[in-house]
Amino acid sequence: MEKIPNTDELTALIGKSLYDVWNKLCALIDGNYDMDCLWNQGGKAWKYEYKYRRGSKTLCSLYARENCIGFMIVFGKDERSKFEVEKENYSKEVQEIYDNTHTYHDGKWIMFEPTDTTLFNDFVRLLSVKRKPNRKP
């Protein structure tokens, strides 16, 4: 990544309210997980990618583009099985996004585009399916 966006650049890209959501989501993840954070180019669909990983395993990624943020978690086969047992305990929106996400050979790449903090409790639970929190609250 040639240049990590600063606060002003990220705010200008996604807007003030989404920047607030982005910061709250990062604080939530940081509060539960001790991870390495890496900035990358966002590929074709996004300007930036902000990835949480430990060693070679990615926990989740946040994405930014004009007036939009993304939160992606990839579930492998075992994680999908764990989620599907508990699926009805998640919000309808999370269930629909999960159901409408294509399953690839290496897993289900579940992308959310949060506009507020409504789904954050579900995000915390989804992350714990992927990996138990490794920070004490």
PEKADA-V695750 format. One record per pair of residues at least 24 apart in sequence whose C-alpha atoms are under 10 Angstrom apart, sorted by the first residue. I is the first residue (numbers start at 1). GAP is how many residues later the second one is. D is the distance in Angstrom with one decimal. If there is no record, write none. Layout:
I & GAP & D
I & GAP & D
This chain:
1 & 37 & 8.9
1 & 38 & 6.5
1 & 39 & 5.0
1 & 40 & 6.1
1 & 41 & 9.8
1 & 47 & 9.2
1 & 48 & 9.7
2 & 37 & 9.4
2 & 38 & 8.5
2 & 39 & 8.6
3 & 36 & 8.7
3 & 37 & 8.9
3 & 38 & 9.3
4 & 34 & 9.5
4 & 35 & 6.5
4 & 36 & 8.1
4 & 37 & 9.4
4 & 44 & 8.7
4 & 46 & 9.7
5 & 34 & 8.8
5 & 43 & 8.4
10 & 38 & 9.2
10 & 54 & 7.9
10 & 55 & 8.9
10 & 56 & 9.3
11 & 55 & 9.7
11 & 56 & 9.3
12 & 54 & 8.4
12 & 55 & 8.7
13 & 34 & 9.0
13 & 51 & 7.7
13 & 52 & 6.4
13 & 53 & 4.9
13 & 54 & 6.3
13 & 55 & 8.3
13 & 56 & 9.8
14 & 50 & 6.7
14 & 51 & 6.2
14 & 52 & 5.1
14 & 53 & 4.0
14 & 54 & 5.6
14 & 55 & 6.9
15 & 50 & 9.9
15 & 51 & 8.0
15 & 52 & 5.8
15 & 53 & 8.2
15 & 54 & 9.8
16 & 51 & 9.3
17 & 50 & 9.4
17 & 98 & 8.0
17 & 99 & 8.1
18 & 46 & 9.5
18 & 49 & 7.4
18 & 50 & 7.2
18 & 51 & 7.0
18 & 96 & 8.3
18 & 97 & 6.3
18 & 98 & 7.3
18 & 99 & 9.9
19 & 45 & 9.5
19 & 48 & 9.4
19 & 49 & 9.5
19 & 50 & 8.6
19 & 96 & 9.8
20 & 95 & 9.7
20 & 96 & 8.6
20 & 97 & 9.5
21 & 48 & 8.8
21 & 93 & 7.8
21 & 94 & 7.0
21 & 95 & 5.8
21 & 96 & 6.4
21 & 99 & 9.8
22 & 40 & 8.1
22 & 41 & 9.3
22 & 42 & 9.1
22 & 47 & 7.4
22 & 48 & 9.0
22 & 49 & 9.2
22 & 92 & 8.8
22 & 93 & 9.2
22 & 94 & 9.0
22 & 95 & 9.3
24 & 92 & 9.5
24 & 93 & 7.8
24 & 96 & 9.2
25 & 37 & 9.0
25 & 46 & 9.0
25 & 89 & 9.6
25 & 91 & 9.6
25 & 92 & 7.8
25 & 95 & 7.4
25 & 98 & 9.0
25 & 99 & 9.6
26 & 24 & 9.7
26 & 26 & 9.6
26 & 36 & 8.7
28 & 92 & 8.2
28 & 93 & 9.7
28 & 95 & 9.4
28 & 96 & 7.9
29 & 30 & 9.6
29 & 31 & 9.3
29 & 91 & 9.9
29 & 94 & 9.2
29 & 95 & 7.7
29 & 98 & 8.6
29 & 104 & 8.9
29 & 106 & 9.9
30 & 103 & 9.8
30 & 105 & 8.5
31 & 102 & 8.9
31 & 103 & 9.3
31 & 104 & 6.8
31 & 105 & 8.1
31 & 106 & 6.8
32 & 92 & 8.5
32 & 95 & 9.5
32 & 96 & 9.3
32 & 100 & 8.8
32 & 101 & 5.1
32 & 102 & 6.4
32 & 103 & 5.1
32 & 104 & 7.0
32 & 105 & 6.9
33 & 26 & 9.2
33 & 94 & 9.6
33 & 95 & 9.9
33 & 98 & 9.1
33 & 99 & 8.5
33 & 100 & 5.3
33 & 101 & 5.2
33 & 102 & 5.3
33 & 103 & 8.7
33 & 104 & 9.8
34 & 99 & 8.3
34 & 100 & 6.3
34 & 101 & 6.3
34 & 102 & 9.9
35 & 24 & 8.4
35 & 99 & 9.0
35 & 100 & 9.9
37 & 24 & 9.2
39 & 24 & 9.7
46 & 24 & 8.7
57 & 74 & 9.9
58 & 72 & 9.4
58 & 73 & 9.8
59 & 68 & 7.1
59 & 69 & 9.5
59 & 71 & 6.8
59 & 72 & 7.2
60 & 49 & 10.0
60 & 50 & 9.8
60 & 51 & 10.0
60 & 66 & 9.9
60 & 67 & 7.7
60 & 70 & 8.9
61 & 50 & 9.3
62 & 49 & 9.4
62 & 50 & 9.5
62 & 51 & 9.5
63 & 48 & 9.6
63 & 49 & 9.9
63 & 50 & 9.0
64 & 49 & 9.7
67 & 48 & 9.6
68 & 45 & 7.0
68 & 46 & 8.2
68 & 47 & 7.9
69 & 43 & 8.4
69 & 44 & 5.6
69 & 45 & 6.6
69 & 46 & 7.7
70 & 41 & 6.5
70 & 42 & 5.6
70 & 43 & 4.5
70 & 44 & 6.6
70 & 45 & 9.3
71 & 39 & 8.2
71 & 40 & 5.7
71 & 41 & 5.1
71 & 42 & 6.3
71 & 43 & 7.3
71 & 52 & 8.9
72 & 37 & 6.8
72 & 38 & 5.5
72 & 39 & 4.4
72 & 40 & 6.2
72 & 41 & 8.7
72 & 51 & 9.7
73 & 34 & 10.0
73 & 35 & 8.2
73 & 36 & 6.1
73 & 37 & 5.4
73 & 38 & 6.8
73 & 39 & 8.7
73 & 50 & 9.1
73 & 53 & 8.0
73 & 54 & 7.6
73 & 57 & 8.3
74 & 29 & 9.9
74 & 32 & 8.8
74 & 33 & 6.3
74 & 34 & 5.5
74 & 35 & 4.4
74 & 36 & 5.9
74 & 37 & 8.6
74 & 52 & 9.9
74 & 53 & 9.7
74 & 56 & 8.2
75 & 28 & 9.2
75 & 31 & 8.5
75 & 32 & 5.4
75 & 33 & 5.2
75 & 34 & 6.6
75 & 35 & 7.6
75 & 51 & 9.2
75 & 52 & 9.7
75 & 54 & 8.6
75 & 55 & 7.0
76 & 27 & 9.3
76 & 28 & 9.3
76 & 29 & 8.8
76 & 30 & 6.3
76 & 31 & 4.3
76 & 32 & 6.5
76 & 33 & 8.9
76 & 54 & 8.7
77 & 26 & 9.6
77 & 28 & 9.2
77 & 29 & 8.1
77 & 30 & 6.3
77 & 31 & 8.4
78 & 29 & 9.5
78 & 51 & 9.3
78 & 52 & 9.2
79 & 28 & 9.0
79 & 29 & 9.5
79 & 47 & 9.2
79 & 49 & 9.8
79 & 50 & 6.2
79 & 51 & 6.2
79 & 52 & 9.4
80 & 27 & 8.2
80 & 28 & 7.8
80 & 49 & 8.7
80 & 50 & 9.3
81 & 48 & 9.8
82 & 44 & 9.9
82 & 47 & 6.8
82 & 48 & 9.2
83 & 42 & 9.3
83 & 43 & 7.6
83 & 46 & 6.8
83 & 47 & 9.4
89 & 33 & 9.1
90 & 29 & 9.3
90 & 31 & 9.1
90 & 32 & 6.3
90 & 33 & 9.6
90 & 35 & 8.8
90 & 36 & 9.3
91 & 27 & 9.7
91 & 28 & 7.8
91 & 30 & 9.6
91 & 31 & 7.3
93 & 26 & 8.5
93 & 29 & 10.0
94 & 25 & 7.9
94 & 28 & 7.6
94 & 29 & 8.9
94 & 32 & 9.6
